[in-house]
Amino acid sequence: MSITIQEIHDREQWNTFLQSQPHEHFLQSYEWGELSRELGEQIYRLGVLENGRLIGAMSLTVSPVPLPLPKLRPTWLYCARGPVLERLDVSILALLVKHVALIAQRERAVVLRVEPNIADDDANLDTWLATYHKAGFVSNPNSVHGRRSWVLDIRPAAEHLYSRFMPNWQQHIRVAEQRNVVVRRACLSRDFDTYYELIKSSSERNDVFVHDRDYHWYTMQTFAATKDATILLAEQDGYPLAAKMVLRFGHWSWDMFTGEQEGETAQLAAYLLQYHALQWAQERGCHFFDFRSIPDVLMPGEDLWEAYEYKRGFGGYSRLTMPTQDYVFQPLIYKPWRRLVELGREQRHKERQNTELEQRFSSGIPQVLSDAD
């Protein structure tokens, strides 16, 4: 058995392998790597080959560590929803890390951070976690991408999916249709500005971070080239009410970005738009639709709680990926950096909890606090 690590530059080879694996994810796709490169990031696509056959893939990005250390200029290496390995084997993982260590030395990297797409619905979750620890990784409770998402099995017919929506969700869809709201696929050259204005205004109104226009444009362009992305627009008499970008990779589809106007009809249109997004994914042969992030801890007051309540109304289940894994190269920088991140997140969590309590008390809704609070 001969196992080697090398950079992969063949799109078809890369994507074919990923889509043959149960842990596929668009964040490891060849296209996402190209998008990252287009946006100015340094990337590495490492392939694990056994007798010339690809059995593992790791797409890495290199980013600066946000600490005031101009002379050192430290970086960190990140593998989003990867690596993807064909089998559990600590020796293969160790060989991959050994190769990454050479990159880390060249890039002055403090840590290799990986967030494998291995979730609580995987029978081998504990074994995977143990394998990473044997290879020298340590768990980190702070994730880059949210660990928990809301997923719907969309293999049943659209009508069957609709029948399992919450009654109020069904009613919202019917009322939107009664108000002559229609959903269509956008023309990228003609409708992109409309889409982005809806995304931007909605994000600003809800005080949510929004990527710039170029980020959205390159994302759409990159995946639309293989017909694996669409923008859907909900309109009433030609007036745009809501918009959504959806991506596909393999048997999965992801809800990327959504925006809507203010007002009741626009809110109703968003439910109809979501139903059409599910149907688009079905037409592309997808088995699962990922609504993306919901709170890691499913309790009122947590960040994204309202998004969770909206998403679960369409049916489905919560999916929690394994904890972030760090392989540390420079502990003297890694430890204070990690502690600063933890302190910042703890402070933001307290602020969210206080805001939630104030809202509940001011509205007169009784609140019973658990021991966890």
Secondary structure, DSSP 8 states (H G I E B T S, - for coil): --EEEEE---HHHHHHHHHTSTT--GGGSHHHHHHHHHTT-EEEEEEEEETTEEEEEEEEEEEE-SSS-TTT--EEEEEET--EESS--HHHHHHHHHHHHHHHHHHTEEEEEEE-S-BTT-TTHHHHHHHHHHTT-EEES--SS-SEEEEEE--S-HHHHHHTS-HHHHHHHHHHHHTTEEEEE--HHHHHHHHHHHHHHHHHHTT-----HHHHHHHHHHHHTTT-EEEEEEEETTEEEEEEEEEEETTEEEEEEEEE-SSHHHHHHHHHHHHHHHHHHHHTT-SEEEEEE--SS-STTSTTHHHHHHHHTT--EEEEB--EEEEES-HHHHHHHHHHHHHHHHHHHHHHHHHHHHHHHHHT------TT-
